[in-house]
């Protein structure tokens, strides 16, 4: 049986990026996916990416025919060429995170000025050089969007933060990302991003469709009018209306959706 299509004409499709719209570790959309997104756009369907990445390239925006994007798990939201939201960590919360106690941890802060690391971070030197990473300054502490940790005990630290710091959003620390954790402000969630993007694009939330593959997509799928899980992550399944077994099935699903939309009145 083919996976169910949304029971309504969508106003907005919102995609996670890595593992959903593109395979994990890929950097670009395939020509096939880009073409399908162009067809959806031509059918007057709004398109958005909501990702844990720190931002999207101009090529990704163009190839995805995007009307909106949210980066940093929803902390920064852009509609067209305008950033409409930028949620920053409070300086006292950043100071708390910098006292993490994870010896030898790779710690990276992403903020208004780009990437920075605190003194003592074990972030790889070649990665730092490639991305122009600087040492964290007092000014940088005022404009941080996200802190990312890589450490063998990251999962335990994530659980500690979830139990003691309700003002923070903690993602990761769950299979298959046990050693990776990202922390953002309370309002930096994918569900809030979806609601803000839908409002900005005049798309009723009940007529949104969300696609995601990992634990940090659970609230995104829960908030959407219809939810499509990519893959089989057990944390995500209770929040999905339909499941595609792998990312490679997404183009076929979009192709079926396009055919369905063309067959019904707009």
Secondary structure, DSSP 8 states (H G I E B T S, - for coil): ------SS--SEEEE-TBTTTB-TT--S--HHHHHHHHHHHHTT-EEEEE-SSS---HHHHHHHT-SEEEEGGGTEEEETTEEEEE----HHHHHHHHT---TT-EEEEEETTEEEE-TT----HHHHHHTT-EE--TTGGGSEEEEEEE-TTHHHHHHHHHHH-TTEEEEE-STT-TTEEEEEETT--HHHHHHHHHHHTT--GGGEEEEE-SGGGHHHHHHSSEEEEES--HHHHTT-SEEESSGGGHHHHHHHHHHHHHHS--
